[in-house]
Amino acid sequence: MKDYVAKVNNSGMLNLFNARTGGFEKNLNTTNNLYDSAQVSGGTVHARRKDGRIDTYDTETGRFLRSI
């Protein structure tokens, strides 16, 4: 399993980076969702959207698990 860092840029785009190399891995934005903040715990990214909901993304499967 890779180690990841999630970053939200000034325009609300959520990006995933390789923690060891610093290299870009993937843009995680879905249709019209903008984000305020994100954190990685194990292989899961938790990101707070600007509308207040929280998206959960699994880095191993490459899929969003849920939005609460």
C-alpha positions in Angstrom: 0.0 0.0 0.0 1.3 3.5 -0.9 1.4 6.3 1.5 -0.7 9.3 0.4 -1.1 13.0 1.1 -4.4 14.7 0.1 -4.3 18.4 -0.6 -7.0 20.9 -1.5 -5.9 23.8 -3.6 -7.3 27.4 -3.5 -10.0 26.7 -6.1 -11.4 23.7 -4.1 -9.8 20.9 -6.2 -8.9 17.7 -4.2 -5.7 16.0 -5.3 -3.9 12.9 -4.1 -0.1 12.9 -3.9 2.5 10.1 -3.2 3.8 10.9 0.3 7.3 9.4 -0.4 8.0 11.0 -3.7 5.7 14.0 -3.6 4.5 13.1 -7.1 1.0 13.7 -8.3 -1.2 10.6 -8.3 -4.8 11.6 -9.0 -7.4 14.3 -9.0 -10.3 13.2 -6.8 -12.9 15.8 -7.8 -16.3 14.4 -8.9 -19.0 16.3 -10.7 -19.2 19.9 -9.3 -17.9 19.0 -5.8 -15.5 21.5 -4.3 -13.6 20.8 -1.1 -12.5 22.8 1.9 -10.1 20.3 3.6 -8.9 16.7 3.5 -7.0 14.2 5.5 -5.6 10.7 5.0 -6.0 8.0 7.6 -4.5 4.7 6.6 -5.8 4.0 3.1 -8.8 6.3 3.4 -9.2 9.9 2.4 -11.8 12.0 4.3 -12.6 15.2 2.5 -15.0 17.9 3.6 -17.0 19.5 0.7 -17.9 23.1 0.6 -21.6 22.1 1.1 -20.6 20.6 4.5 -20.8 16.9 3.5 -17.9 14.5 4.0 -16.7 12.2 1.2 -14.8 9.0 2.0 -12.4 7.7 -0.7 -10.6 4.3 -0.5 -7.1 4.5 -2.1 -6.8 0.7 -2.5 -10.0 0.3 -4.6 -9.9 3.8 -6.1 -13.6 4.4 -5.3 -15.6 6.8 -3.2 -17.2 4.8 -0.4 -19.8 7.2 0.9 -20.8 10.8 1.4 -22.3 11.9 4.7 
